């Protein structure tokens, strides 16, 4: 995410400050591609973050079921 934003910032400065007609179309294409790619990257970032968070919260419960502290079917503490 940070790299994508850095590319957008660098190319926007380049478009604004570089007056060369040879570099401007090249920089414009990079800026447009990075801009259109940003929403896709954001969705991937959110989905991966949610998956990681879900795995971190489920791991302690799975370990508890493995050591027979919880019933594996309904995830409630076992009665002894």
C-alpha positions in Angstrom: 0.0 0.0 0.0 2.8 2.4 0.9 4.7 1.7 -2.3 1.5 2.2 -4.4 1.0 5.6 -2.8 4.6 6.5 -3.2 4.4 5.8 -6.9 1.3 8.0 -7.2 3.0 10.8 -5.3 6.2 10.6 -7.3 4.4 10.5 -10.7 2.1 13.3 -9.7 5.0 15.5 -8.8 6.7 14.4 -12.0 3.6 15.4 -14.1 3.4 18.7 -12.4 7.1 19.7 -12.4 8.7 17.9 -15.3 8.2 19.9 -18.5 9.8 17.4 -20.9 7.4 16.2 -23.6 9.3 12.9 -23.9 8.8 11.9 -20.2 5.3 13.3 -19.6 3.3 10.6 -21.5 5.4 7.9 -19.9 4.8 9.3 -16.4 1.1 9.8 -17.2 0.7 6.2 -18.2 2.3 5.0 -14.9 0.2 7.4 -12.9 -3.0 6.3 -14.6 -2.1 2.6 -14.2 -1.3 3.0 -10.5 -4.4 5.0 -9.9 -6.6 2.3 -11.5 -4.8 -0.4 -9.6 -5.2 1.3 -6.2 -8.8 0.1 -5.6 -7.9 -3.5 -6.4 -4.9 -3.3 -4.1 -7.1 -1.9 -1.4 -9.7 -4.7 -1.7 -6.9 -7.3 -1.6 -5.3 -5.6 1.5 -8.7 -5.6 3.3 -9.4 -9.2 2.5 -6.0 -10.4 3.6 -6.2 -8.4 6.8 -9.6 -9.9 7.7 -8.4 -13.4 7.0 -5.3 -12.9 9.2 -7.4 -11.5 12.0 -9.8 -14.4 11.8 -7.0 -16.9 11.9 -5.5 -15.2 15.0 -8.8 -15.3 16.8 -9.6 -18.9 15.9 -6.1 -20.4 16.7 -6.5 -20.3 20.5 -9.9 -21.9 20.3 -8.6 -24.7 18.1 -5.7 -25.3 20.5 -8.1 -25.5 23.4 -10.2 -28.1 21.5 -7.0 -30.1 20.8 -6.1 -30.3 24.5 -9.6 -31.4 25.3 -10.6 -28.3 27.3 -13.5 -27.5 24.9 -16.0 -29.6 23.1 -15.0 -29.5 19.4 -18.7 -29.5 18.2 -20.2 -26.6 20.1 -17.0 -24.8 21.4 -18.3 -24.7 25.0 -16.1 -25.8 27.9 -16.3 -29.5 28.7 -18.0 -30.5 31.9 -16.0 -32.9 34.1 
